[in-house]
Amino acid sequence: MTRQKYNIFALLLGLAVSAIGNSASADTVAAIVDTFNAPQVSMNLRHWCPLNIPGPGQPGYPPSGILTLGTTPAQFQVQRTGGTFAGTLIGNSPNRFVAFCLEPLQQVSFANETYTLKGLSSGGTDLGTGMGLQRAAMIQELFGRFYPDFSQSISQEQAAALQIATWEILREKVDSNCVVQNLSYSDLDVNSGDIFFNYSSNGVVSLAQTYLDELDGTGKKASYLRALTLAESAGQPTQDLLVQIIPEPGTLVLVSIGIAGLAIFRRKKSVK
């Protein structure tokens, strides 16, 4: 096969993979989050956008300059009720899939909601266009090291620690306008910074820090982590969810063909 034909072949493969990604990003999942009970921790933030809370010098501004909230870090069990996504959402309980929170300042909706399935970097829509690639990669490594398979069960303490560590990655180095700044591994400290935690009764804050201390960019990343997003709406529960999926079969086949085709192209090219 000539070089020109190989270039055309590679281009077509790229377009096919791009089309797959664009199609997947428009998929929907209708679901209901189960109610749950779990121990709370104290979450403290120096910047609390997008909450409509007075800023410095305004009446009602927290005297310490730190907003303190009680929050419940936990793993959600979610019942799927519909949507266009033809793949599988992974869970560890019958007729449920597992999810974690991606927006520590947003409420979880316990009503039947229609979420948009997006790439993980687009999750956390309270940060404008989402968390971005850097934070998504850190979360993928976090779960790759400590919970790579959502079909497995973990303890309540482990789930809480993973949730706290995820919030730390999401909200550290985020300014008062919800603009994400460059984040380094040394910034990930659950005891200080732009977001920090205390008053846990079961050691989950310390465990979250243990998890974060292991991150260095070299760990295996969890596969197929995605975000279920809800459009931001003032006064409404619009929590984005972190989930793990098995893609629809057609997507897997096309991606496999693409990888195989590119491998052949490279091999032929190296022979020349």
WOWO-V457649 format. One line per field, one symbol per residue. ss: DSSP state (h for helix, s for strand, l for the rest). phi: phi as a letter, one per 30 degrees, with the letter a starting at -180 (. if undefined). psi: psi as a letter, one per 30 degrees, with the letter a starting at -180 (. if undefined). Layout:
ss->???
phi->???
psi->???
//
This chain:
ss->llhhhhhhhhhhhhhhhhhhhhhhhllsssssslllllllssssslllllllllllllllllllllsssssllllssssssslllllsslllsllsssssslllllllllllssssssshhhllhhhlllllhhhhhhhhhhhhhhlllllllllhhhhhhhhhhhhhhhhllslllllsllllhhhlllllllsssslllllhhhhhhhhhhlllllllllllssssslllllllllllssssssllhhhhhhhhhhhhhhhhhhhhhhhl
phi->.deddddddddddddddddddddddcdbbcabdddabadcbccbbdbbdcddceceicejdeedibdcbdbcdacdcbcdbljcdcdccdbbbehbccbbdcbdccdddccdbcccdbdedcdiddcidjdjdddddddddedddbadbddccbdedddddddddddeddcdicddcicdcdbcddddbdcajdbabahccbiddddddedddddbicddcddhdbcccbddbeicdbddccbbbcddedddddddddddddddeddddddd
psi->kleeeeeeeeeeeeeeeeeeeeeefflljklkkkllklkllkkkkfkgkgkikkakfkkfkkefgkkkkkljklkkkkkkfalfkfakkklglkgllkllkfjfgklkkgljljlkkllefflhffhcgafleeeeeeeeeeeeefifjfflklleeeeeeeeeeeeeeefkhkafggkklkkleffijfflafkllahkfggfeeeeeeeeffkgfflkkkkhklkjkkkkjkgkjhkkkklkljlkeeeeeeeeeeeeeeeeeeeeeee.
//
